[in-house]
Amino acid sequence: MSDTKKAFVPNAITLITILLSSMVILMGAAAVAPALMPMKEHFGESEFLVSLVVSLPSLSVAITGFGMGILADRLGKVRVFFIAMVIFTVSGTISFFLENFPLILVFRFILGVGITGISLTTTALIGEYYTGMTRAKVIGYQAAAIGVGTLVLETLGGSLADIGWNYPFLIYLIGVPIILLGLISVKDPSRMVRDTSSQENGMPETLDIPNLRGKIAFCYAMVFLEMFLMFTVPMNFSYYISEMDQPYVMMGILLGIMGVSQAVFSILYTRRATRLSDYNAFALAFAMMGASLVLLYIQLLPVTLISMILMGCSLGLLMPTVIARLSMLSTRKSSGKVMGGYSVFLNLSNFITTIVFTPILAVFGGYCNSYLVMGIIGFAVMVAVLAIKARDRSAAPAVVRTKTVPRDPGEFPSMYSSILVATDGSENSDYAVRNAVNIAKKNGAPLTVLYVIDPSSLSNIAGALDSAENIESAALNASADAFAKSGELCASAGVELNTKVLIGQPADMITQESANHDLVVCGSVGRTNAKRAVLGSVAEKVVRSAYCPVLVCRKSQE
């Protein structure tokens, strides 16, 4: 009888439950930030001790992150999800009734355990419930939910802080409807049997990347410094807003605007056909972060609004760039460890901010001056990133092709011995494949069909890091149709076909692979449906950088 039970299929309520849970991942601890000044006045504690109400949960996340991940693997992710949600709801709400400040700090540390479990399990359940490009879409929804959560939690927290210091703690009652929805819609996912026949086209078991640990550590440093600068705002904004004679609800609105701009910028940026290099993205992100903090030197509401938008855009640029880079630097065996380190540094920065910003405030004598200093630090990090970029570029060895270039034109080969065609499954790239097959047939050459998937299109802001295995699965699913079309064309033309999937930025990966071929064929535009010429596109970058001739195929517009 049990064998005939209907398998669990996630539905719309399941998705809603996951998205509601995701709302508390980034700003769950900072939801009560608008109450920091009222709490200081009520309890008579120092600003440092009161700021622990926001930073202590993040320290808890940094300490318990690895352990909660192991527990979720052993007990089951759904079970840990419900345990974490109960911890979050109870430990968060109970401070509403407490008059003992040290006891409030104890429950704030416990709250961090709940946030850790929610963050780990919701992201993991997305990976198990959804596959391929559907998973990529849900990750995008999760990113938007985190931004909306910032808006809702901070706005609501500011409104409740105007009533009393303890009322913002009622925000954590949001866990009650999430638990109820989860009981009817979140179940243990069925074990999936994965097809390993195409494993060679996916991500490698090992990586041969020079200074791999150093590159991972650099990504950790980027996210740590970014969040270190950002968290100076929610932890001190209630004092800053009060100096402007604004109600606490305005603090919530401004922080909410930051969260929405972060989500919107992140989604729009990751959907672009071409993106900045990692170094340039990091440098621009810290430039925007520095500018946003410098603007806080001017205590005018319109200027503060612009500052929050800039800060959100900075986060929306840096976070997916870090996540995409870490995805490329991890294998199936190391992705969990890499993700754990990412979570640790993401949350440790919040606690360090509490320790460092207090003496800065004492030395420079005011929030305006202190934010100006933090903004200068942001610009200093930008300069450091550009310096590292210049150093790495000067130290990088020149790429030398193994084939010698004939000096006499008569010595050039009369035909291509190896042809590469890049496809993304779009109509324009299909046209390029047909041309490549025709050229390969006439030259009697094998054809390699390359599909490049950009991990930043599958990743988003904090908390939505996809594992290497999940990105591999999405890549194989997305490339299947394109390879099937290519296989049919090659079979009918009698052309030898090789297929290959690479993870990275399309232009870089195509250029890298071109060193192994005599001709590259690609379309002028892809799935972005860009109404623009080759200039500035992936094809243009390949033309400039490839190690062999490039044929760009543009299908005529009828």
C-alpha positions as CSV (number, residue, x, y, z in Angstrom):
1,M,0.0,0.0,0.0
2,S,2.8,2.4,0.9
3,D,4.4,1.7,-2.6
4,T,1.3,3.3,-4.2
5,K,1.5,6.5,-2.3
6,K,1.6,9.6,-4.5
7,A,5.0,11.2,-4.6
8,F,5.3,14.7,-3.1
9,V,5.3,17.5,-5.7
10,P,6.0,21.0,-4.6
11,N,3.1,23.4,-5.4
12,A,2.4,27.1,-5.3
13,I,2.0,27.0,-1.5
14,T,5.4,25.3,-1.2
15,L,7.0,28.1,-3.1
16,I,5.2,30.8,-1.1
17,T,6.4,29.2,2.1
18,I,10.0,29.1,0.9
19,L,9.8,32.7,-0.2
20,L,8.3,33.9,3.0
21,S,11.0,32.0,4.9
22,S,13.7,33.7,2.7
23,M,12.5,37.1,3.7
24,V,14.2,36.8,7.1
25,I,17.6,35.5,5.9
26,L,19.5,38.8,5.5
27,M,17.7,41.3,7.7
28,G,16.0,39.0,10.3
29,A,18.4,40.1,13.0
30,A,18.2,43.8,12.0
31,A,14.4,43.9,11.9
32,V,14.5,45.4,15.4
33,A,17.2,47.9,14.5
34,P,14.8,50.9,14.7
35,A,14.3,50.1,18.4
36,L,18.0,50.4,19.4
37,M,17.7,54.0,20.5
38,P,14.4,53.5,22.5
39,M,16.1,50.4,24.1
40,K,19.1,52.5,25.1
41,E,16.8,55.1,26.7
42,H,14.7,52.4,28.4
43,F,17.5,50.2,29.9
44,G,20.2,52.9,30.2
45,E,22.8,50.7,28.6
46,S,25.7,51.8,26.4
47,E,25.4,52.1,22.6
48,F,27.8,49.2,22.2
49,L,25.8,46.8,24.4
50,V,22.5,47.8,22.8
51,S,24.0,47.3,19.3
52,L,24.6,43.6,20.3
53,V,20.8,43.1,19.9
54,V,21.4,43.3,16.1
55,S,24.9,41.9,15.8
56,L,24.8,39.0,18.3
57,P,22.5,36.9,16.0
58,S,25.0,37.3,13.2
59,L,27.8,36.1,15.5
60,S,25.7,33.1,16.3
61,V,25.2,32.4,12.6
62,A,29.0,32.5,12.1
63,I,29.6,30.1,15.0
64,T,26.9,27.6,14.3
65,G,26.8,27.6,10.5
66,F,28.9,24.5,9.8
67,G,27.2,22.6,12.6
68,M,23.7,23.3,11.5
69,G,24.6,22.2,8.0
70,I,25.9,18.8,9.3
71,L,22.7,18.5,11.4
72,A,20.5,19.2,8.4
73,D,22.3,16.4,6.5
74,R,21.7,13.9,9.3
75,L,18.2,14.8,10.6
76,G,16.8,15.9,7.3
77,K,16.4,19.4,5.9
78,V,12.6,19.6,6.4
79,R,12.8,18.6,10.1
80,V,15.6,21.1,10.7
81,F,13.6,23.7,8.8
82,F,10.7,23.4,11.2
83,I,13.0,23.3,14.3
84,A,14.8,26.4,13.1
85,M,11.5,28.2,12.4
86,V,10.2,27.5,15.9
87,I,13.5,28.7,17.4
88,F,13.3,31.9,15.3
89,T,9.7,32.6,16.3
90,V,9.9,31.9,20.0
91,S,13.4,33.4,20.7
92,G,12.6,36.4,18.6
93,T,9.2,37.2,20.1
94,I,10.0,36.5,23.7
95,S,12.0,39.7,24.1
96,F,8.7,41.6,23.9
97,F,7.9,40.3,27.4
98,L,11.4,40.7,29.0
99,E,12.7,43.5,31.2
100,N,16.1,41.9,31.7
101,F,18.6,43.2,29.1
102,P,21.2,40.4,29.6
103,L,18.4,37.8,29.1
104,I,17.4,39.6,25.9
105,L,20.9,39.2,24.6
106,V,20.8,35.4,25.4
107,F,17.7,35.0,23.3
108,R,19.2,37.1,20.5
109,F,22.1,34.6,20.3
110,I,19.6,31.8,20.2
111,L,17.7,33.6,17.4
112,G,20.8,33.4,15.3
113,V,20.7,29.6,15.5
114,G,17.2,29.8,14.0
115,I,18.2,32.1,11.2
116,T,21.1,29.8,10.4
117,G,18.8,26.8,10.0
118,I,16.3,28.8,7.9
119,S,19.0,30.1,5.6
120,L,20.6,26.6,5.1
121,T,17.4,24.6,4.7
122,T,15.4,27.0,2.4
123,T,18.3,27.2,-0.1
124,A,18.9,23.4,0.1
125,L,15.2,22.7,-0.4
126,I,15.2,24.9,-3.5
127,G,18.0,22.7,-4.8
128,E,16.1,19.5,-4.1
129,Y,12.6,20.6,-5.1
130,Y,13.4,22.2,-8.4
131,T,15.7,21.3,-11.3
132,G,17.3,23.0,-14.3
133,M,16.2,26.4,-15.3
134,T,13.1,26.2,-13.0
135,R,15.5,26.2,-10.1
136,A,17.3,29.2,-11.6
137,K,13.9,31.1,-11.7
138,V,13.1,30.2,-8.1
139,I,16.5,31.4,-7.0
140,G,15.7,34.7,-8.7
141,Y,12.3,34.8,-6.8
142,Q,14.2,34.1,-3.6
143,A,16.5,37.1,-4.2
144,A,13.5,39.3,-4.8
145,A,11.9,37.9,-1.6
146,I,15.0,38.9,0.4
147,G,14.7,42.5,-0.9
148,V,11.0,42.6,-0.2
149,G,11.7,41.2,3.3
150,T,14.1,44.1,4.0
151,L,11.4,46.6,3.0
152,V,8.6,44.9,5.0
153,L,10.6,44.1,8.1
154,E,12.4,47.4,8.4
155,T,9.3,49.5,7.6
156,L,7.2,47.5,10.1
157,G,10.0,47.6,12.7
158,G,10.2,51.4,12.4
159,S,6.4,51.8,12.8
160,L,6.3,49.6,15.9
161,A,9.3,51.4,17.4
162,D,7.3,54.5,17.5
163,I,4.8,52.7,19.8
164,G,7.4,51.3,22.2
165,W,10.9,49.8,22.4
166,N,9.6,46.2,22.7
167,Y,7.0,46.2,20.0
168,P,9.3,45.6,17.0
169,F,10.0,42.1,18.6
170,L,6.4,41.1,17.6
171,I,7.7,41.0,14.0
172,Y,9.0,37.5,14.7
173,L,5.4,36.3,14.9
174,I,5.7,36.1,11.1
175,G,7.1,32.6,11.8
176,V,3.6,31.4,12.9
177,P,1.9,31.5,9.5
178,I,5.1,30.2,7.8
179,I,5.0,27.2,10.1
180,L,1.3,26.6,9.4
181,L,1.9,26.9,5.6
182,G,4.9,24.6,5.9
183,L,3.0,21.9,7.6
184,I,0.7,21.5,4.6
185,S,3.1,22.2,1.8
186,V,6.7,21.3,2.8
187,K,7.5,17.6,2.8
188,D,10.7,15.5,2.7
189,P,11.8,15.5,-1.0
190,S,12.0,12.2,-2.8
191,R,15.5,11.0,-3.5
192,M,16.4,11.8,-7.1
193,V,18.4,9.4,-9.3
194,R,20.7,11.6,-11.3
195,D,21.9,10.8,-14.7
196,T,25.7,10.6,-14.7
197,S,26.1,9.5,-18.3
198,S,26.9,13.0,-19.3
199,Q,29.1,13.8,-16.4
200,E,32.1,14.7,-18.5
201,N,30.2,17.7,-19.8
202,G,29.5,19.0,-16.4
203,M,31.7,20.5,-13.7
204,P,35.0,18.7,-12.9
205,E,35.6,16.6,-9.8
206,T,38.9,18.6,-9.3
207,L,40.1,22.0,-10.3
208,D,43.6,22.8,-11.7
209,I,43.5,26.5,-10.9
210,P,46.7,28.2,-9.6
211,N,46.3,29.8,-6.1
212,L,42.8,28.4,-5.8
213,R,42.7,29.0,-2.0
214,G,43.9,32.5,-2.5
215,K,41.2,33.3,-5.0
216,I,38.5,31.9,-2.7
217,A,40.0,33.9,0.2
218,F,39.8,37.0,-1.9
219,C,36.1,36.5,-2.5
220,Y,35.6,36.0,1.2
221,A,37.4,39.3,1.8
222,M,35.2,41.1,-0.6
223,V,32.0,40.0,1.0
224,F,33.3,40.6,4.5
225,L,34.4,44.2,3.7
226,E,31.2,45.0,1.8
227,M,29.0,43.8,4.7
228,F,31.3,45.4,7.3
229,L,30.6,48.8,5.7
230,M,26.9,48.1,5.0
231,F,26.1,47.0,8.6
232,T,27.3,50.3,10.0
233,V,24.0,51.7,8.7
234,P,21.2,49.5,10.1
235,M,23.0,49.2,13.5
236,N,23.2,53.0,14.0
237,F,20.4,54.3,11.8
238,S,17.9,54.9,14.7
239,Y,20.4,57.4,16.2
240,Y,21.1,59.0,12.8
241,I,17.4,59.3,12.0
242,S,16.6,60.9,15.4
243,E,19.3,63.5,14.8
244,M,17.3,64.4,11.6
245,D,14.1,64.7,13.7
246,Q,12.5,61.9,11.6
247,P,10.2,59.2,13.0
248,Y,11.6,55.7,13.4
249,V,9.3,54.5,10.6
250,M,11.3,56.6,8.2
251,M,14.4,54.5,9.1
252,G,12.4,51.4,8.1
253,I,11.3,52.9,4.8
254,L,14.9,54.0,3.9
255,L,16.4,50.6,4.7
256,G,13.5,48.9,2.8
257,I,14.3,51.0,-0.2
258,M,17.9,49.8,0.1
259,G,16.7,46.2,0.1
260,V,14.5,46.7,-2.9
261,S,17.1,48.4,-5.0
262,Q,19.5,45.6,-4.1
263,A,17.1,43.0,-5.3
264,V,16.2,44.9,-8.5
265,F,19.7,45.7,-9.4
266,S,20.9,42.2,-8.8
267,I,18.2,40.6,-11.0
268,L,18.7,43.1,-13.8
269,Y,22.5,42.8,-13.7
270,T,22.6,39.0,-13.8
271,R,20.2,39.0,-16.8
272,R,22.6,41.1,-18.9
273,A,24.3,39.4,-21.8
274,T,27.6,40.9,-21.0
275,R,28.9,41.7,-17.5
276,L,31.9,43.4,-15.9
277,S,35.0,41.4,-15.1
278,D,35.1,40.3,-11.5
279,Y,37.7,42.9,-10.5
280,N,35.8,45.7,-12.2
281,A,32.6,44.6,-10.6
282,F,34.2,44.6,-7.1
283,A,35.8,48.0,-7.7
284,L,32.5,49.6,-8.9
285,A,30.6,48.0,-6.0
286,F,33.0,49.5,-3.4
287,A,32.9,52.9,-5.3
288,M,29.1,52.9,-4.9
289,M,29.3,51.8,-1.3
290,G,31.9,54.5,-0.5
291,A,29.8,57.2,-2.2
292,S,26.6,56.1,-0.4
293,L,28.4,56.4,3.0
294,V,30.0,59.7,2.2
295,L,26.5,61.1,1.3
296,L,25.4,60.3,4.8
297,Y,27.7,63.1,5.9
298,I,24.9,65.4,4.6
299,Q,21.9,65.0,6.9
300,L,19.2,65.7,4.4
301,L,16.4,63.3,3.7
302,P,16.6,63.4,-0.1
303,V,20.4,62.8,0.1
304,T,19.9,59.9,2.5
305,L,17.4,58.4,0.0
306,I,20.0,58.6,-2.8
307,S,22.5,57.0,-0.4
308,M,20.3,54.0,0.3
309,I,19.6,53.4,-3.4
310,L,23.4,53.5,-4.1
311,M,24.1,51.2,-1.2
312,G,21.5,48.7,-2.5
313,C,23.0,48.8,-6.0
314,S,26.4,48.2,-4.5
315,L,25.1,45.0,-2.7
316,G,23.2,44.0,-5.9
317,L,26.4,44.1,-7.9
318,L,28.9,42.6,-5.4
319,M,26.9,39.7,-4.0
320,P,26.1,37.9,-7.3
321,T,29.6,38.5,-8.5
322,V,31.0,36.8,-5.4
323,I,28.6,34.0,-5.6
324,A,29.3,33.3,-9.3
325,R,33.0,33.4,-8.7
326,L,32.8,31.0,-5.7
327,S,30.7,28.7,-7.9
328,M,33.5,28.6,-10.5
329,L,36.1,27.9,-7.8
330,S,34.3,25.0,-6.2
331,T,33.7,21.3,-7.2
332,R,31.0,19.0,-6.1
333,K,33.1,17.8,-3.2
334,S,34.1,21.3,-2.0
335,S,31.0,23.4,-2.7
336,G,29.5,22.8,0.8
337,K,32.7,23.8,2.5
338,V,33.0,26.9,0.2
339,M,29.4,27.8,0.9
340,G,30.0,27.4,4.7
341,G,32.9,29.8,4.6
342,Y,30.9,32.3,2.6
343,S,28.1,32.2,5.3
344,V,30.7,32.6,8.1
345,F,32.3,35.7,6.6
346,L,29.0,37.2,5.6
347,N,27.7,37.1,9.2
348,L,31.0,37.6,11.0
349,S,31.3,41.1,9.4
350,N,28.2,42.2,11.3
351,F,29.7,41.4,14.7
352,I,33.0,43.0,13.8
353,T,31.2,46.2,12.7
354,T,29.8,46.5,16.3
355,I,33.3,46.3,17.8
356,V,35.1,48.6,15.3
357,F,32.5,51.3,14.7
358,T,32.0,52.3,18.4
359,P,35.6,53.5,18.8
360,I,35.4,55.2,15.4
361,L,32.3,57.1,16.6
362,A,34.1,58.1,19.8
363,V,37.2,59.4,18.0
364,F,35.4,61.3,15.2
365,G,32.6,62.6,17.5
366,G,29.4,62.0,15.5
367,Y,27.6,59.8,13.0
368,C,28.1,62.2,10.0
369,N,31.9,62.3,10.5
370,S,32.0,58.5,11.2
371,Y,30.1,57.7,8.0
372,L,32.4,59.9,6.1
373,V,35.4,57.9,7.4
374,M,33.7,54.6,6.4
375,G,33.0,56.0,3.0
376,I,36.7,56.8,2.6
377,I,37.5,53.2,3.6
378,G,35.1,52.0,0.8
379,F,37.0,54.1,-1.7
380,A,40.3,52.8,-0.3
381,V,39.1,49.2,-0.9
382,M,38.2,50.1,-4.5
383,V,41.7,51.4,-5.1
384,A,43.2,48.2,-3.5
385,V,41.0,46.0,-5.8
386,L,42.2,47.9,-8.9
387,A,45.8,47.6,-7.7
388,I,45.4,43.9,-7.3
389,K,43.9,43.7,-10.8
390,A,46.9,45.5,-12.2
391,R,49.3,43.3,-10.4
392,D,47.7,40.1,-11.5
393,R,47.5,41.4,-15.1
394,S,51.2,42.2,-15.2
395,A,52.1,38.9,-13.5
396,A,50.0,36.8,-15.8
397,P,52.0,34.8,-18.4
398,A,51.3,35.5,-22.0
399,V,49.2,32.8,-23.8
400,V,51.3,31.0,-26.3
401,R,49.6,28.9,-28.9
402,T,51.3,25.5,-29.6
403,K,50.8,25.9,-33.3
404,T,53.3,28.0,-35.3
405,V,52.0,30.6,-37.7
406,P,53.4,30.3,-41.2
407,R,55.2,33.3,-42.6
408,D,54.6,32.3,-46.3
409,P,50.9,32.5,-47.2
410,G,51.4,29.5,-49.4
411,E,52.2,27.5,-46.3
412,F,48.7,28.1,-44.7
413,P,46.6,25.0,-44.5
414,S,44.0,24.7,-47.2
415,M,41.2,23.7,-44.8
416,Y,40.3,23.9,-41.1
417,S,41.2,20.8,-39.2
418,S,39.1,21.6,-36.1
419,I,36.0,23.9,-35.8
420,L,34.3,25.3,-32.7
421,V,30.8,26.6,-32.6
422,A,29.2,28.3,-29.6
423,T,25.5,27.9,-29.0
424,D,23.0,29.0,-26.4
425,G,20.0,27.3,-28.0
426,S,18.6,30.5,-29.5
427,E,17.4,30.9,-33.1
428,N,20.5,33.0,-34.0
429,S,22.9,30.5,-32.6
430,D,21.1,27.6,-34.3
431,Y,21.8,29.5,-37.6
432,A,25.5,29.6,-36.6
433,V,25.5,25.9,-35.9
434,R,24.1,25.2,-39.4
435,N,26.8,27.2,-40.9
436,A,29.5,25.5,-38.8
437,V,28.2,22.1,-39.8
438,N,28.4,23.1,-43.5
439,I,31.9,24.3,-43.1
440,A,33.0,21.2,-41.2
441,K,31.5,19.0,-43.9
442,K,33.3,20.7,-46.7
443,N,36.6,20.6,-44.8
444,G,36.2,17.1,-43.4
445,A,36.8,18.5,-40.0
446,P,35.3,17.5,-36.6
447,L,32.9,20.0,-35.0
448,T,32.9,20.9,-31.3
449,V,29.7,22.4,-30.1
450,L,30.3,24.5,-26.9
451,Y,27.6,25.6,-24.5
452,V,28.6,28.1,-21.8
453,I,26.5,28.8,-18.8
454,D,27.2,31.8,-16.7
455,P,26.7,30.9,-13.0
456,S,25.8,34.5,-12.1
457,S,22.6,33.9,-14.0
458,L,21.8,31.1,-11.6
459,S,22.9,33.0,-8.4
460,N,21.7,36.0,-6.6
461,I,22.1,38.0,-3.4
462,A,23.1,36.7,0.0
463,G,21.6,33.4,1.0
464,A,20.9,32.2,-2.6
465,L,24.2,30.4,-3.3
466,D,23.6,27.5,-5.6
467,S,25.9,24.4,-5.2
468,A,28.2,23.2,-7.9
469,E,26.1,20.1,-8.4
470,N,23.0,22.1,-8.9
471,I,24.7,24.5,-11.3
472,E,26.0,21.5,-13.2
473,S,22.4,20.0,-13.4
474,A,21.1,23.3,-14.7
475,A,23.8,23.5,-17.3
476,L,23.2,19.9,-18.6
477,N,19.4,20.5,-18.7
478,A,19.8,23.9,-20.5
479,S,22.3,22.5,-23.1
480,A,20.4,19.3,-23.9
481,D,18.1,20.8,-26.6
482,A,20.9,22.7,-28.2
483,F,23.1,19.5,-28.4
484,A,20.2,17.5,-29.7
485,K,19.7,19.9,-32.6
486,S,23.4,19.9,-33.3
487,G,23.5,16.1,-33.2
488,E,20.8,15.8,-35.8
489,L,22.5,18.2,-38.2
490,C,25.9,16.5,-37.8
491,A,24.4,13.1,-38.2
492,S,22.7,14.0,-41.5
493,A,25.9,15.7,-42.8
494,G,28.2,13.0,-41.7
495,V,30.2,15.3,-39.5
496,E,32.0,14.1,-36.3
497,L,30.5,15.8,-33.3
498,N,32.0,16.7,-29.9
499,T,30.0,18.5,-27.2
500,K,31.3,20.5,-24.3
501,V,29.8,22.5,-21.4
502,L,31.8,25.1,-19.6
503,I,30.9,27.2,-16.6
504,G,31.9,30.9,-16.7
505,Q,31.5,34.2,-18.6
506,P,30.6,33.2,-22.2
507,A,33.2,35.5,-23.9
508,D,36.0,34.4,-21.7
509,M,35.2,30.7,-22.0
510,I,34.8,30.8,-25.8
511,T,38.1,32.7,-26.2
512,Q,39.9,30.2,-23.9
513,E,38.6,27.2,-25.9
514,S,39.4,28.9,-29.2
515,A,43.1,28.1,-28.6
516,N,42.4,24.5,-29.4
517,H,40.7,25.0,-32.8
518,D,41.3,26.6,-36.2
519,L,38.0,28.4,-36.5
520,V,35.3,29.7,-34.2
521,V,31.7,30.2,-35.4
522,C,29.2,32.1,-33.3
523,G,26.0,34.1,-33.6
524,S,25.9,37.9,-33.3
525,V,23.1,37.8,-30.7
526,G,21.7,35.2,-28.4
527,R,18.8,34.7,-26.0
528,T,18.9,38.4,-24.9
529,N,17.3,39.4,-28.2
530,A,19.4,42.5,-28.1
531,K,18.5,44.9,-30.9
532,R,22.1,46.0,-31.4
533,A,25.1,45.3,-33.6
534,V,28.0,43.0,-32.7
535,L,29.7,45.9,-31.0
536,G,29.8,45.4,-27.3
537,S,28.3,41.9,-27.4
538,V,29.9,38.6,-26.5
539,A,30.7,38.0,-30.2
540,E,32.6,41.3,-30.3
541,K,34.7,40.3,-27.4
542,V,35.5,36.9,-29.0
543,V,36.5,38.6,-32.3
544,R,38.9,40.8,-30.4
545,S,40.4,38.1,-28.2
546,A,40.2,34.7,-29.9
547,Y,43.3,32.8,-30.9
548,C,42.0,31.8,-34.3
549,P,39.8,33.3,-37.0
550,V,36.2,34.0,-36.0
551,L,33.1,33.8,-38.2
552,V,30.1,35.7,-36.8
553,C,26.8,34.7,-38.3
554,R,23.9,37.1,-38.3
555,K,20.6,35.8,-39.4
556,S,18.9,38.2,-41.8
557,Q,15.9,40.1,-40.2
558,E,12.8,39.6,-42.4
